Amino acid sequence: MKSLIEMVKIQSSQIENLPNENKTLKSVVETNNLILKQIQTTLSNLPSDFPNLPLISSQSTSDKNTTQQ
């Protein structure tokens, strides 16, 4: 019985922490998205050494990011 009570306490604590964990993860994802956009901008401004390669549009990248959130 005591172990069941302890388990419920632990799970309750974990549930209480979920919103903070979600905020932290969202912040990490947003930061990573900004970094990726900066990299993409830098790469798009470089002269193309491989003109036959297809370009990745920023629209398709942001669509993927939107669906993941």
C-alpha positions in Angstrom: 0.0 0.0 0.0 2.8 2.4 0.9 4.6 1.7 -2.4 1.3 2.5 -4.3 1.0 5.8 -2.5 4.6 6.6 -3.3 4.1 5.7 -6.9 1.0 8.0 -7.1 3.1 10.9 -5.5 5.9 10.4 -8.0 3.5 10.3 -11.0 1.7 13.4 -9.6 5.0 15.2 -9.4 5.9 14.2 -13.0 2.5 15.4 -14.2 3.0 18.8 -12.5 6.3 19.2 -14.3 5.0 18.4 -17.8 4.0 22.0 -18.6 7.5 23.3 -17.8 9.1 20.5 -19.8 6.8 21.3 -22.7 7.8 25.0 -22.5 11.4 24.1 -22.5 11.1 21.8 -25.4 9.2 24.3 -27.4 11.9 26.9 -26.7 14.6 24.5 -27.9 12.6 23.7 -31.1 12.1 27.4 -31.8 15.8 28.2 -31.3 16.8 25.3 -33.5 14.4 26.5 -36.2 15.9 29.9 -36.1 19.4 28.5 -36.4 18.2 26.3 -39.4 16.7 29.4 -41.1 20.0 31.3 -40.6 21.9 28.4 -42.1 19.4 28.2 -45.0 19.7 31.9 -45.7 23.5 31.7 -45.6 23.5 28.7 -48.0 21.1 30.3 -50.4 23.4 33.4 -50.6 26.4 31.3 -51.6 27.3 30.9 -55.2 26.1 27.6 -56.6 28.8 25.2 -57.4 26.2 22.6 -58.3 23.6 24.3 -60.5 21.8 21.0 -61.4 20.9 20.2 -57.8 17.3 20.9 -56.8 16.9 23.8 -54.4 15.1 23.3 -51.1 12.5 26.0 -50.7 12.0 27.7 -47.4 8.3 27.1 -47.7 8.6 23.3 -47.6 10.9 23.6 -44.6 8.4 25.8 -42.7 5.6 23.4 -43.6 7.4 20.5 -42.0 8.1 22.6 -38.9 4.5 23.6 -38.6 3.2 20.1 -38.7 5.7 19.0 -36.0 4.5 21.6 -33.5 
